């Protein structure tokens, strides 16, 4: 009778232990199979975010260096195109605004993207948009970033963006540009890609197959920004010019050569005449 009771008590325990062992084995097997896939997806997502603010980069490597307060990670472009700083800044809601800031090879702020925030819709978050970020593009020192005007009605969030831009530029300076490539070493295609990203940050461009006017070598449609980039080769100068859908001319990025104000005016005219 005692043996029967002992078997009655022990049997469920053995069954439960067996189930637990099998479940643990299955979970471990599933983890081993899925963890590389999850890691790859996370890496792909991270690289997409990095390339959004530094599109000239081929790929990225995390930098093992002393980080300034506010910078959580730094990634260096493997082709020397610049760095991307992952940053956190205290927000008006008591949380943090996580951003990525791209600095190109010559130390100019190239792009800003927001990873997460807790700002009030229609108030603080109106600062966290490209329309405000573009005020920082091309800036190459922290003092200039801090001098950018705040946005009325969202002062604290504006200050957070300014602080983030400034600390990223300081981080670039702290790392030094020794491993960055000289802009003169860029190919024409790399210069063109960088110019388009400056004219229309974080946008997608497609080369158009259309009839080109004299001195026009390429026309790109920038779908996200509803505009065009016209590439000009004129009077020993190559330049990329932004033209909006209403055919008004915006910025000009020189690709090769030098141009005075008069020549720049001619280049702008050539660009808009592509659509006339």
DAKA-V999142 format. One record per run of one state. SS is the DSSP state (alpha for helix, beta for strand, coil for the rest). FROM is the first residue (numbers start at 1). LEN is the number of residues. If there is no record, write none. Layout:
BEGIN
ss->SS from->FROM len->LEN
ss->SS from->FROM len->LEN
END
This chain:
BEGIN
ss->coil from->1 len->1
ss->alpha from->2 len->52
ss->coil from->54 len->6
ss->beta from->60 len->3
ss->coil from->63 len->8
ss->beta from->71 len->7
ss->coil from->78 len->4
ss->beta from->82 len->9
ss->coil from->91 len->5
ss->beta from->96 len->9
ss->coil from->105 len->4
ss->beta from->109 len->8
ss->coil from->117 len->7
ss->alpha from->124 len->3
ss->coil from->127 len->3
ss->alpha from->130 len->4
ss->coil from->134 len->8
ss->alpha from->142 len->5
ss->coil from->147 len->8
ss->alpha from->155 len->21
ss->coil from->176 len->7
ss->alpha from->183 len->3
ss->coil from->186 len->2
ss->alpha from->188 len->12
ss->coil from->200 len->5
ss->beta from->205 len->3
ss->coil from->208 len->8
ss->beta from->216 len->7
ss->coil from->223 len->4
ss->beta from->227 len->8
ss->coil from->235 len->2
ss->beta from->237 len->8
ss->coil from->245 len->4
ss->beta from->249 len->8
ss->coil from->257 len->4
ss->alpha from->261 len->13
ss->coil from->274 len->3
END
